[in-house]
Amino acid sequence: MILIDVASWLLILAGCFFILTGAFGMLRLPDLYTRMHSASLIETLGAGLLFAGLMLQAGFTQATIKLFFILLLFFLTGPVITHALAQAALEFGIKPKLTEDRRGRLDDDGKAPASDNDGRPS
Amino acid sequence: MRLISFGTILFLFWLALSGYFKPFLLIGGIVCTLFVLYAARRMKLIDSESYPAHLFPAASTYWPWLLWEIVKAGWSVTKAVLRPKLDISPTMTRVVATQATPECIATYGNSITLTPGTITTRVDGNILTVHALERGGAIDLEEGGMDARVTQFERGR
């Protein structure tokens, strides 16, 4: 099954590429929040492609099922952890470096404030 | 009904992870499943929020859609990270979640976070505060394409 081998190695290499890119981005990007975006590259595309490649290597075995459940666990818990970290950092007072803050476009009731129409805080 | 389908899934999960098919061990697995069911029922853990069985059919089309969104967003984050001259535009914004139930607002918030380049940082009722790596990501969410897709998912399609 040389075809499956080639496909699985392509997936594994692509996964490695995204993991390395994510790690590189975590060093390169300027602050906590932007670095978290880079980290989510690792846990979604990186882990996803890597696991897809490993599943092809394992074939129709129990190992594939287990790999699938680990990946599912990643996808279900990853965003919760990321959200918890981001919220905790904001509550703690770590200011994000922003080029644009559009939070003023909605007030707490979900309506656009009357004073400005372009979504920028006044 | 909910209990039966939950029990079936629990037992299949046990079967898939153990890989044992000897009668004695199978009975052991069934006993374990029944015990977990009993405990979960006593703790009133099985409700529409923790075990949203009514959403499973819609999830079969929602997940592939979300995976494709992840691939597209992941690629644009990859380009942003690798661009020789760092040219990002971090933006924070607030968006409205139009879903009716808490589990679907959670689905929307987690879908935003799962997509590279956008993170839900706060949830107040149905207002989500989002941090985006690039301005375009924030604008896309404000336009509400993903919100509409999750609402469609909530309605069972």
Interface residues (C-beta under 8 A of the other chain):
Chain A: F18 T21 G22 F24 G25 R28 L29 P30 D31 Y33 T34 M36 H37 S38 S40 L41 T44 L45 G48 Q62 I65 K66 F69 F75 G78 P79 V80 T82 H83 A86 Q87 L90 P96 K97 L98 T99 E100 D101 R102 R103 R105 L106 D108 G110 G119
Chain B: A16 L17 G19 L67 I70 V71 G74 V77 T78 V81 L82 L86 I88 S89 P90 T91 M92 T93 R94 V95 V96 G109 N110 S111 T113 L114 T115 P116 G117 T118 I119 T120 T121 R122 D124 G125 N126 I127 T129 H131 L133 R135 A138 E142
